[in-house]
């Protein structure tokens, strides 16, 4: 059977990984002089508690080439779908590892996305695999699907992006002073861009997220969405109910943000991942 592999940044719920036989390699969180495996040794609550207590922001790192070599040692045909190569060295490390193993049936694919933006691609790849799609065809279909996937999300603060070097000091200062919450989009090249800013209460940014996805539903055929969040259950339920009221044919699922995205987003990220048919 073809192995479907990904990394923990895909934020695929454990029950879905188990049901679809998806193998996930954990990213690393470095905090207090120790390395923790995302989703195994640490969770976002511990990260935020440590930041509040110490004022020190942890860092993240990709699985090493050695980690990937251990993962790639099996002889089965393997497809690995990686977090965006523009945001992590994970894809590069996987490529290096492939050159060190004897298995030549390893296809490494750059998702050009983050979180369930590519978690949805991994799930579809597993479904195609389970339908007995050929290895070569599967890699081709996954790459085509990636071009159709989208992800948008709002943040409550730019503190964590700033500490991670992903926003400027001026952007961080202005956002903090004016209480601005950005709406970010994953671009086709795998980078992130602020497409709108909301000032004032968080409710305005949640409504802005809903307006954006409403426009997408009115313009395109969308069959499935992931509402991905961290400690935003009420807002996620609100979005789900509103989306289902607009189009009850959309399969809307929820997922929790893992440690890696939480490290860069800060508390209470809320986003929607979807694929345009």
GIPE-V438759 format. One record per residue. N is the residue number from 1. RES is the residue in three letters. SS is DSSP state (H for helix, E for strand, L for the rest). OMEGA is omega in whole degrees, 0 to 359 (* if undefined). Layout:
BEGIN
N/RES/SS/OMEGA + N/RES/SS/OMEGA
END
This chain:
BEGIN
1/UNK/L/178 + 2/UNK/L/177 + 3/UNK/E/174 + 4/UNK/E/183 + 5/UNK/E/173 + 6/UNK/E/178 + 7/UNK/E/189 + 8/UNK/H/179 + 9/UNK/H/179 + 10/UNK/H/175 + 11/UNK/L/177 + 12/UNK/L/178 + 13/UNK/L/184 + 14/UNK/H/182 + 15/UNK/H/178 + 16/UNK/H/176 + 17/UNK/H/180 + 18/UNK/H/183 + 19/UNK/H/184 + 20/UNK/L/176 + 21/UNK/L/178 + 22/UNK/E/178 + 23/UNK/E/185 + 24/UNK/E/178 + 25/UNK/E/183 + 26/UNK/L/168 + 27/UNK/L/182 + 28/UNK/E/173 + 29/UNK/E/181 + 30/UNK/E/186 + 31/UNK/E/178 + 32/UNK/L/177 + 33/UNK/L/180 + 34/UNK/E/176 + 35/UNK/E/180 + 36/UNK/E/178 + 37/UNK/E/181 + 38/UNK/E/177 + 39/UNK/L/181 + 40/UNK/L/184 + 41/UNK/L/189 + 42/UNK/E/175 + 43/UNK/L/184 + 44/UNK/H/181 + 45/UNK/H/178 + 46/UNK/H/179 + 47/UNK/H/182 + 48/UNK/H/177 + 49/UNK/H/180 + 50/UNK/H/178 + 51/UNK/H/180 + 52/UNK/H/183 + 53/UNK/H/188 + 54/UNK/H/185 + 55/UNK/L/181 + 56/UNK/L/180 + 57/UNK/L/177 + 58/UNK/L/177 + 59/UNK/E/179 + 60/UNK/E/173 + 61/UNK/E/181 + 62/UNK/L/169 + 63/UNK/L/182 + 64/UNK/L/173 + 65/UNK/H/178 + 66/UNK/H/176 + 67/UNK/H/181 + 68/UNK/H/178 + 69/UNK/H/177 + 70/UNK/H/180 + 71/UNK/H/186 + 72/UNK/H/186 + 73/UNK/L/180 + 74/UNK/L/186 + 75/UNK/L/180 + 76/UNK/L/173 + 77/UNK/L/189 + 78/UNK/E/171 + 79/UNK/E/178 + 80/UNK/E/180 + 81/UNK/E/191 + 82/UNK/E/167 + 83/UNK/L/183 + 84/UNK/L/179 + 85/UNK/L/179 + 86/UNK/L/185 + 87/UNK/L/184 + 88/UNK/L/176 + 89/UNK/L/183 + 90/UNK/H/181 + 91/UNK/H/180 + 92/UNK/H/180 + 93/UNK/H/177 + 94/UNK/H/178 + 95/UNK/H/179 + 96/UNK/H/182 + 97/UNK/H/181 + 98/UNK/H/180 + 99/UNK/L/184 + 100/UNK/L/182 + 101/UNK/L/184 + 102/UNK/L/181 + 103/UNK/L/181 + 104/UNK/L/180 + 105/UNK/L/177 + 106/UNK/E/179 + 107/UNK/E/182 + 108/UNK/E/189 + 109/UNK/E/176 + 110/UNK/E/182 + 111/UNK/L/185 + 112/UNK/L/184 + 113/UNK/L/177 + 114/UNK/L/174 + 115/UNK/L/183 + 116/UNK/H/170 + 117/UNK/H/174 + 118/UNK/H/172 + 119/UNK/H/178 + 120/UNK/H/177 + 121/UNK/H/179 + 122/UNK/H/179 + 123/UNK/H/179 + 124/UNK/H/178 + 125/UNK/H/179 + 126/UNK/H/178 + 127/UNK/H/177 + 128/UNK/H/177 + 129/UNK/H/181 + 130/UNK/H/176 + 131/UNK/L/175 + 132/UNK/L/174 + 133/UNK/L/181 + 134/UNK/L/183 + 135/UNK/H/183 + 136/UNK/H/180 + 137/UNK/H/182 + 138/UNK/H/178 + 139/UNK/H/180 + 140/UNK/H/181 + 141/UNK/H/179 + 142/UNK/H/180 + 143/UNK/H/177 + 144/UNK/H/180 + 145/UNK/H/180 + 146/UNK/H/180 + 147/UNK/L/183 + 148/UNK/L/184 + 149/UNK/E/183 + 150/UNK/E/177 + 151/UNK/E/177 + 152/UNK/E/179 + 153/UNK/E/177 + 154/UNK/E/178 + 155/UNK/L/179 + 156/UNK/L/182 + 157/UNK/L/174 + 158/UNK/L/183 + 159/UNK/H/186 + 160/UNK/H/175 + 161/UNK/H/179 + 162/UNK/H/179 + 163/UNK/H/179 + 164/UNK/L/177 + 165/UNK/L/184 + 166/UNK/L/167 + 167/UNK/L/186 + 168/UNK/L/178 + 169/UNK/H/180 + 170/UNK/H/178 + 171/UNK/H/181 + 172/UNK/H/182 + 173/UNK/H/182 + 174/UNK/H/180 + 175/UNK/H/181 + 176/UNK/H/182 + 177/UNK/H/186 + 178/UNK/H/181 + 179/UNK/L/181 + 180/UNK/E/176 + 181/UNK/E/183 + 182/UNK/E/168 + 183/UNK/E/184 + 184/UNK/E/179 + 185/UNK/E/173 + 186/UNK/E/182 + 187/UNK/L/182 + 188/UNK/L/180 + 189/UNK/L/177 + 190/UNK/L/176 + 191/UNK/L/181 + 192/UNK/E/178 + 193/UNK/E/174 + 194/UNK/E/182 + 195/UNK/E/178 + 196/UNK/E/178 + 197/UNK/E/182 + 198/UNK/E/181 + 199/UNK/E/177 + 200/UNK/L/186 + 201/UNK/L/182 + 202/UNK/H/181 + 203/UNK/H/180 + 204/UNK/H/181 + 205/UNK/H/177 + 206/UNK/H/177 + 207/UNK/H/177 + 208/UNK/H/176 + 209/UNK/H/179 + 210/UNK/H/179 + 211/UNK/H/181 + 212/UNK/H/183 + 213/UNK/H/175 + 214/UNK/H/177 + 215/UNK/H/178 + 216/UNK/H/179 + 217/UNK/H/179 + 218/UNK/H/186 + 219/UNK/H/187 + 220/UNK/L/172 + 221/UNK/L/182 + 222/UNK/E/184 + 223/UNK/E/186 + 224/UNK/E/176 + 225/UNK/E/168 + 226/UNK/E/168 + 227/UNK/E/188 + 228/UNK/E/188 + 229/UNK/E/173 + 230/UNK/L/179 + 231/UNK/L/178 + 232/UNK/L/187 + 233/UNK/H/182 + 234/UNK/H/180 + 235/UNK/H/178 + 236/UNK/H/178 + 237/UNK/H/178 + 238/UNK/H/179 + 239/UNK/H/181 + 240/UNK/H/181 + 241/UNK/H/180 + 242/UNK/H/180 + 243/UNK/H/179 + 244/UNK/H/178 + 245/UNK/H/178 + 246/UNK/H/184 + 247/UNK/L/185 + 248/UNK/L/176 + 249/UNK/L/180 + 250/UNK/L/175 + 251/UNK/E/184 + 252/UNK/E/178 + 253/UNK/E/176 + 254/UNK/E/177 + 255/UNK/E/179 + 256/UNK/E/175 + 257/UNK/L/178 + 258/UNK/L/186 + 259/UNK/H/186 + 260/UNK/H/179 + 261/UNK/H/178 + 262/UNK/H/179 + 263/UNK/H/183 + 264/UNK/H/182 + 265/UNK/H/188 + 266/UNK/L/182 + 267/UNK/L/171 + 268/UNK/L/169 + 269/UNK/L/180 + 270/UNK/E/183 + 271/UNK/E/178 + 272/UNK/E/174 + 273/UNK/E/182 + 274/UNK/E/180 + 275/UNK/E/179 + 276/UNK/E/179 + 277/UNK/L/*
END
